[in-house]
């Protein structure tokens, strides 16, 4: 019953900015960690940002200083603000969240359908 839906992707020139949004909906008791991943054609999916329920944040060096993850717990949303975009940032960006659907259940990973981000030279 739980769904994650990303939005905000698009085509931008190098140096530009985009803000991605992800909305979680459905039968949600609580949300643990929320994260953004990306995948370029022919490459493995990689983590780009993660934020815990308590606000702890981690980024890989490839995006540190350029990407900012945030969440709105009241709205069950997570965001990714991206600035100074580079062509190597191009890929499909996926929202991921560990969601508990009932107090008696363990959290389960959910994934969005992805949103395309293309950065031109």
N, C-alpha and C positions, 0 to 999 in steps of 0.2 A: 504493500500500500504506500510505502514511502517513495517519493520521487525527489530527485535533485535536477534542477533546470538552470543551465548557465545562459548568460546573455552578455552582450557588450563587446563581442569580438568584431573584427573588421580589418580593413586594409589601411595601414598607415605608413608614412615614410619614416626612414631611419631618423631617430631623434624625437619622434612623436610619442604620444601618450595614449593609453587606453585604460578604461576602468571596467573590469569584469565583475559580474554579479552572479551569485548562485543562491537560489531559493530552495529550501527544503520544505516539503509539504507532505501531508498524509498523517498516518498514525505515529506520532512522535511523542515519546515520553521525555527523552532527554537526548542531547547531542554532546558527544565527547569531543574528540579532535575534529577539526575541519582543515582541509588542505586543498591546494591546487597542484595539479600535475600537468605536464605538457608532453606531447609526442609529435615529433617531426617524422615525415615519411621515411621509412627505412631505419628508424632509430628506436631505441627503447624509450618507454615512458619514464620520465624523470620527475622527481619532486621539485617544485619551485618555491613552495611556501607551506608552512603548517602552523596552526594556532590551536592551542589547547583550550579547554573550557574555562580555564583560569587566566587565559591571556598570554601564556608563554608562546613565543614565536621563534621559529628557526627558518633560515634561508640558506640555500647553497651559495657558494662564493660567486657563481655565475650571475646571480641576480641581486645579491646583497648590495644595498645602497640605491637600487633602482626600483625594486618592487616592494610594495607594502601590503600586507595582508591584514584584514580586520574582520570583525564579526559583530553582528547585532543579534544577541541571543533572544531578545523579545520578538524579533521578526524571523528567526531561524534562517538568517542569511549570512553569507560570507562574501567578502569582496577582495579583489586584487587590483590595486592601483599600480599601473606600470608606466614608468617614465623612461626617457632616454632609450627608447627601444632600438634594438639592433636586428639586422636580418637574421641572425642566429636565434632570435627569440621566436621566429616563425614556427607555428605548429598548432595542433589542436589542443586546447586547454580544457582540462577536465576538473570538475569539482568532486571532491571526495569527503565523506563524513562518516564517522562512527556514530551510529544512531541506535538508541534503545527504544523499542516500540512499546515496552511494558516494563514496569519496575522489576518484575521477576525474570526478565530476559537479559542476556548479555548483549552488549553492543554488537552491531553488525555493520560491515562496510557497505556503503552505497556509493554509486557513481552516477554522475550526470552524463548526458549524451555528448557533451563537448561543444566548444565554440571555437571557430577558426580565427586565429590571429595571424595575419600576414604583414610582414615588415619589409618594405621595398628598400633597395639601396639608394 
